Amino acid sequence: MLQILTVTFPFFALVLCGFVAARRGMLPMAAIPGLNSFVLFFALPCMLYRFGASTPIAQLLDPHVALTYLACALVMVGFVVAVTRHGRIGWNDAAFGALVGAFPNTGFMGVPLLVALLGPKAAGPAIVTILVDMVITTSLCIALSRLGNHGGTGGSAGVAARNALKGVATNPMPWSILLGAVVSAMQLEFPKPVVQTVGLLADSASPVALFTIGAVLARSQMMAQSGEAHPVHWMEVVPVAAIKLFLHPLLVLLVGAGAIQMGVPMDRFALTVLVLLAALPSASNVSLLAERFGADNGRIARIILVSTAAAFFTFAGAVALMT
């Protein structure tokens, strides 16, 4: 366990650094969107491209990994919506609660963390799950969020789903993965200055992304304390965070192990990666989506904060059990 914490501690420590920097005013609130943009449009696409380009194409296009993970994501979305949609939590808030319960922080935290723990081979299954979550899980939850909307700002479920797919199309991460896959398949080589530039941006992705997660969580907490966010009862937060950290990885483990027992040709190493990805805290970008579609962003931000803080211990436990 001590060896695992030696690897995981720096990742969570960077999140804490960003949190403290924002809370103490060392990082202005106005700077956080700039950090997000740098990570989303420059650093993280370069990191994903580099992993994609260096990963065998068979791993990037593994349908068994994709379908196993997708099946679990759909179950998670349905379950969280079913158990949370009551009282003041309507379709909009329940749908984004489901997204935050099913969408792990794979891009900002999972890929670099699992590569550090398990080696470069872990990048392939992780990239597959990023595509599933960004294209299908997110679009589904956005469509569900519109079911209770009668003439509001969001439009119908179909329109919302189309808008979600448009958002995916303008997100550089899927395109960077696709470009990496093409380079991997065709064994292309770019000029050395281009490769070095991409490498510098890719190397900056992990520290800046983790620092930014902490800053975003601190901003959400400060908004809640100042009254800018709706007061949220802990019973609307802790159960979803617990579902994310405990039920999600357990479900992936059971479904994946069952599929292997039934003869599905899925590598056990890939299953280990999927389980550990599911054990990650909730994705921080769900907070931005919730704000955009008028959901209770204070609740979503608190779920992300609780799951991130608790994952320092629960994720280490999952790694100890799976490796």
VOKOL-269885 format. One record per residue: residue in three letters; x, y, z of N, C-alpha, C, O in turn. Coordinates in steps of 0.05 Angstrom, whole numbers, plus 5000, padded with zeros to 4 digits. Example, Ala and Ser with C-alpha at 12.3 -4.5 7.8 and 13.67 -1.06 7.14 Angstrom:
REM residues 2
ala526448865156524649105156526449345156528549345169 ser525749555142527349795143525850015157526850235161 
END
This chain:
REM residues 323
met501749765000500050005000501750255000501150454987 leu504050245015505750485016506950544989507250774981 gln507650324973508750364947506650494928507250664911 ile504050414931501950524915501550824922501350984904 leu501550884948501151164956503551334946503251574941 thr505851214944508251364934507751464906508651674898 val506351294890505651374862503351564861503351754846 thr501151504876498751664874498851924889497552114881 phe500451944910500552194926501152444910499652634913 pro503152444892503752694878501352794861500953034858 phe499852604850497552684834495452824850494453044843 phe494752714874492752844891493953094904492553274911 ala496553094909497853324921497653564902497353794911 leu497853524876497553744857494753854857494354094854 val492753674860490053774863489753944888488454154887 leu490953854910490854014934492254284931491354484941 cys494454284916495854534911494054734896493954974903 gly492754644876490854814862488654914879487855144877 phe487654744896485454814915486355034934485055234937 val488754994946489755194965490455454951489855664962 ala491555444927492255684912489855854907489956104909 ala487655724899485155874893483855974919482956204920 arg483855814940482555894965484056124978482756304990 arg486656134975488256354988488656594970489956784978 gly487556584946487656814928490256834913490657034899 met492056634915494456644900493956594870495456694853 leu491756464864490856424836488256574833486256484845 pro488156794818485656944814483456764801484056594784 met480956814809478756654797478656694767477956514752 ala479356934758479256994729481256834714481056804689 ala483356724727485356564713484556274709485756144692 ile482556174724481855894722480755824694481555614684 pro479055984681478155904654480555894635480455724616 gly482556064638484856054621486455794625487355674605 leu486755704649488055444654486455214642487555034630 asn483755224645482055024633482455014602482754794591 ser482555244590482855264561485555154552485755004532 phe487655214567490355114561490354814561491454684543 val489154694582489154404585487454274563488354084550 leu485054384559483154264540484054284511483754094496 phe485154514504485654564475488554524467489154514443 phe490354504486493254484479494554234492495354054479 ala494754234519496354034532495153754531496453564523 leu492553724539491353464540491053334512491653094509 pro490253484491490253354464493053254456493253044443 cys495153404463497853314456498553054471499752874460 met497753044496498352804512496752564501497952344498 leu494252594494492652384483493652294456493652064449 tyr494452494440495552434414498052264417498452064403 arg499752334435502252184439501751904448503051714438 phe499851874467499151594475497951444452498551204448 gly496151574437494851444414496851354393496651144382 ala498751524388500751474367502651244375503751114358 ser503051214401504951014410503550754419504850574429 thr500850744416499350504424498550344400497550454380 pro498850084400498049914378495049964371493449984389 ile494449974345491750044337489749854347487449924351 ala490449604351488549394360487549464388485249414395 gln489249584405488449664432486549904431484749924447 leu486950084412485250324410482550264398480650404403 leu482350034384479749964371478649704382477349554368 asp479149654408478249404420475249424427474449554446 pro473549284411470649304416469749174442467749264454 his471248974452470448844476470749024500469149034518 val472949174501473349374522471249594520470049664541 ala470749684496468749904493465949814501464549964516 leu465149584493462349484499462049424529459949474540 thr464149304541463949244569463749504585462049524603 tyr465349694579465349944594462650094588461550214607 leu461750094563459250224556456850104571455150254581 ala456749844572454549714586454449794615452249854626 cys456749814628456849904656456050194659454650274678 ala456850364640456150644641453150684639452050844653 leu451850524621448950554618447550464643445550584651 val448450244656447250154681447550364702445750424717 met449950484704450450694724448550934720447451034739 val448251024695446551254690443651184698442351344712 gly442650954690439950884697439550854727437450944737 phe441450734740441250694769441250964784439551004802 val443151134778443251394792440851564787439851684806 val439851564763437351714757435051604774433551754785 ala434851334775432651214789432651274819430551314831 val434951274831435151304860435251594869434851654893 thr435751784851436052064859433852244850433452454861 arg432252164830430252344819427752334837425952164834 his427652524855425352554873425552834885427652964885 gly423352924896423253184909424053404890423053434868 arg425953564899426853794883428753714861429353874843 ile429653464861431553374840429853264817428853034818 gly429553414796428153334773429953204752432153124759 trp428953184727430453044706433253184702435253044698 asn433253444702435753594696437953524716440153444709 asp437253564742439253504763439853214766442153134771 ala437853034762438352754764440152654741441852484745 ala439752764717441452684694444352764698446152604692 phe444853004707447653084711448752954736451252914738 gly447152884756448052714778448952444768450852334778 ala447352334749448152074737450752094721452351914722 leu451052324707453552354691455952374710458052254704 val455652524732457852544750458352284765460552244776 gly456352114766456651854779457851644761458851434770 ala457751684734458651484715461151564700462351394686 phe461851824701464051924684466451974702466552184716 pro468451804701470851854718472652064706472452124682 asn474452164721476352374712478652244697480952264705 thr477952124675479951964660482052144646484452094647 gly481052354632482852524617484852674634487252664629 phe483852824653485552994670487252834689489552914695 met486152614699487652464721488252174713490452084719 gly486352044701486551754698488751654680490351484688 val489051774656491051684637493851714649495351514650 pro494651944658497451964669497851794695500051694699 leu495751774711496051624736496351324731498051194743 leu494651224713494850934707497350864692498350644695 val498251034674500750984660503050974680504850814678 ala502951154700505051154721504950904738506950794746 leu502450794742502150564759502650304744503950124754 leu501550284719501550024705503250024680503649814668 gly504250254671505850264647504350364623501850394625 pro505750414601504450534577502150374566500450484552 lys502150114570500049944559497250014570495249954557 ala497150154593494650224604493250454588490850494591 ala494750594571493650814557491450734537489550874533 gly491750494525489850404504487050384515485250514505 pro486550214535483850194546482750454557480450514555 ala484550614569483650874580482651064558480651194562 ile484051064536483151234513480451134502478751304495 val480050874501477450764493475250874510473050954501 thr475650874537473550964555473051264553470751354556 ile475051414546474651704542472751754519470951914521 leu473051604497471351634474468451554481466551684474 val468151334496465451244504464151454521461751514517 asp465551564541464351754559463652014545461552134551 met465452114528465052364515462852354494461152534492 val462752134479460852124457458152014465456052124458 ile458051794481455551664487454451744514452151834516 thr455951694536454951744563454152034566451952094577 thr455852224557455152504560452752584544450952724554 ser452652494519450352564502447752444513445652584512 leu447852204524445452084536444452244559442052294562 cys446352314577445452464601444452744594442552834607 ile445652874575444553134566441753104555440053264560 ala441352894539438652844528436652784551434452894550 leu437452624571435652574593435052824609432852854620 ser436953004611436553254626434353424615433253594629 arg433753384589431653554576428853434579426953554570 leu428553194589425953064590423953214607421553214602 gly424953344628423153494645422853784637421653944652 asn423953864615424054144606421654194588421354064567 his419954374596417554434580417754734572416754914585 gly419154764549419355044539421455204552421455444550 gly423355074566425555224579427755294560427355294535 thr430055334571432355434555433655204540435155264521 gly433254964547434854744536433754614511435254484497 gly431054634506429854504483429354214489429454124512 ser428654064468427853784471430253604476432553684473 ala429553354483431753164487433353114461435753094462 gly431853094439433253054413435053284406437353244397 val434053534410435753764404438153774422440453824413 ala437753704448439953704467442053494459444453544461 ala441053264450442953054442444653134418447053084417 arg443253274399444753364375446753584383448953584373 asn445953754402447853964411450253834426452453934424 ala449653624440451853484454453853364434456253374438 leu452753244413454553134392456153344378458453304370 lys454853584374456353804363458653894381460753954372 gly458053884408460153944427462453754425464753824428 val461753494422463853294419465553354394467953324394 ala464153434372465553484347467453714349469453724334 thr466953904366468654134370470654104392472354274398 asn470553874406472453814428474953694415474753504400 pro477253804421479753714408480653434417482253314403 met479653344440480753084450480052844432481852694426 pro477552814423477052584405478752604379479652394369 trp479052844369480552874344483552814348484852704330 ser484552884371487352824377487852524379489852424371 ile485852394392485952094393485851974366487351794359 leu484052074349483751974322486352014306487251834291 leu487552254308490052314294492252124304493852024288 gly492352084330494351894341493951614330495851474324 ala491351524328490851264317491651234288492751034280 val491251444272492051444244495051424242496151274226 val496451584259499451574258500451304267502351194256 ser499051184287499850914296499450704274501150534269 ala497150724260496450524240498250554215499050354204 met498950794208500450844183503450874189505050894170 gln504150864215506950894223508251144211510451124200 leu506851364214507851614203509851734223509851674247 glu511551914213513552054230513452344222513852414198 phe513052524242513152814237515952914241517552784254 pro516553154231519153274235519753304265517953344281 lys522353284271523153294299522253544315521453514338 pro522453784303521454024318518454004325517654094347 val516853884307514053854313513653654336512053694354 val515153434335514953224356515753344383514553284403 gln517853504383518753624408516753824419516353834444 thr515453974402513454164411511054024423510154094444 val510153814409507953654420508753524446507153514465 gly511253434448512153314473512253504496511553424519 leu513053754492513053954513510254004523509754014547 leu508354034505505554084513504453834527502953864547 ala505053594517504053354529505153324558503753234576 asp507753384562508953364588507653554609507653504633 ser506553774599505253974617502453894624501254014642 ala501253704610498453644613497753554642495953664654 ser499153364652498453244678498653454701496653484715 pro500953584705501053774727499054004725497854074745 val498754114701496954344698494054254702492454394714 ala493354024690490653924693489953864722487753934731 leu491653734736491153674764490953924781489153944798 phe492754114776492654364790489954514785488754634802 thr489154494760486654624752484254494765482354634772 ile484254234767482054094781481754214809479454274818 gly483954234824483754344851482654634851481054704868 ala483554794832482655074831479655084825478155244836 val478654914806475854904800474154824824472054934829 leu475154624839473654534863473654754884471554784897 ala475854894887475855114906473955334898472555444915 arg473855404873471955604863469055534869467555694878 ser468455274864465655184869465055204899462855284906 gln466955134916466455144945466055434954464355494970 met467655614943467455894951464856024941463756184955 met463955944918461356044908459155954926457256104931 ala459255704936457255604954457255754980455155814991 gln459555804991459755945016458856235014457956355034 ser459156354991458356634987455456664981454456884978 gly454056444978451156454972450556464942448256484935 glu452556444925452156444896450956184887449756174865 ala451355974902450355714895448155624914448055714937 his446355454904444055364920445055184943446755014939 pro443955224968444855044990444054754984441854704974 val445854574990445454294983445754125008447754145023 his443853945012444053765035446053545029446353455006 trp447353445050449453245046448352985034449752835021 met445752935039444552685028444152694998443752494985 glu444452934986444352964957447052944945447352944920 val449152914961451952914952453352654957454252514939 val453452574983455052344991454152084978455851934969 pro451552024976450851764963451851744934452751524926 val451651954918452551944891455651914890456651754874 ala457052054908459952024909460651734917462551624906 ala459151614935459751334944459151144921460650954917 ile456951194906456351024883458651034863459450834852 lys459651274858461851314839464351154847465551014831 leu465051174873467651064882467450764889469550624888 phe465050664895464850384904463250214884464150004875 leu460850304877459150144860460150124832460049914819 his461150354821462050354793464350154788464149994770 pro466550164804468649964799467749684804468649494790 leu466049644824465049364829463449264806463649034798 leu461749434795460149354772461849284748461449084734 val463849444742465749394720467149134724467548974706 leu468049084749469448834755467648594750468448394738 leu465148604760463348374757462548334728462548104719 val461948544714461148514686463548424669463248244652 gly465848534673468248454658469048174664469648014646 ala469048094690469747824697467747624685468447404676 gly465147694686463147524675463447494645463047274634 ala464147714631464547694603466847514596466747354577 ile469047534611471347364606470647064611471446894596 gln469047014632468246744638466446624616466446384611 met464946804602463146714581464746684554463546614534 gly467346744555468946704531469446944514470646924493 val468747184524469347434510472347474511473547464533 pro473647514488476647534487477647804497478747954481 met477147864522478148114534480548054552480347874569 asp482648204549485048164565484548234594483248434599 arg485548074612485148134641486548394649485648534668 phe488748454636490048714642488248944635488049134649 ala486848924612484949124604482649154624481849374630 leu481748924635479648934656480749084681479249234693 thr483149024688484349174711484349474707483749624725 val485149554683485149834676482349954678481950164689 leu480349814667477549904668476549944697475250134703 val477149744713476249754741477549994755476250144770 leu480150044751481550264764480550534753480450724768 leu479950544728478750784717476050844730475451074737 ala474450644733471850674746472150764775470350884787 ala474350694788474850764816475851054819476151154841 leu476351194797477251474798474951654807472651574805 pro475651894817473552084824472052184800472852134777 ser469852324804468252424782469752634765471452774775 ala469052644740470352824721469553114728467253184731 ser471553284729471153564737469653724715468353924721 asn469853634690468553784669465453764669464053914656 val464353574685461453544687460353794700458053874694 ser461853924718460954164731460454384710458454534712 leu462154404690461854604669459354544653457854734645 leu458854294647456454214631453954274647451954374636 ala453954214673451654254690450954554691448554634689 glu452954724693452555014693451355104666449555274665 arg452354994644451455074618448554994613447055144600 phe447654764624444954674619443054734642440854624643 gly443854914661442055004681441454814704439454844718 ala443154614708442754434730443954554756445154764755 asp443454424778444554514804447554464805448354254814 asn449054664796451954624794453254604822455354474825 gly451954724842453054704869453054414879455054324891 arg450954264873450853984880452853824865454253654876 ile453053874839454953724822457853774832459453584834 ala458454024837461154094846461853964872464153874876 arg459953944890460453814916460953514913462653404926 ile459453394895459853104890462753064879464152874888 ile463553234861466353214850468353254872470353104874 leu467853454890469753514911469953274931472153194938 val467653174939467652944958468952704946470552564959 ser468252644921469452404908472452434904473952234907 thr473352674898476252714894477752684921479852564922 ala476652804942477952784968478052494978480052404988 ala475752354975475652084985477251894968478251684978 ala477651954942479051774924481951744931483251544923 phe483151934946485851904955486251634969488351504967 phe484251564985484351315000483051084985484250864983 thr480751124973479250904960480650814935480750574929 phe481850994920483250914895485750744902486350554889 ala487250834923489550674931488650394940490050194934 gly486350374953485350104961484649944936485149704936 ala483450064916482749924891485249824877485249594867 val487249984876489749904864490949664879491949474867 ala490949674905491949454921490549194917491748984917 leu487849214913486248974908486648864880486448614876 met487049034861487048954833489848884822490048764801 thr491948954836494648914826496348744845498648684840 
END
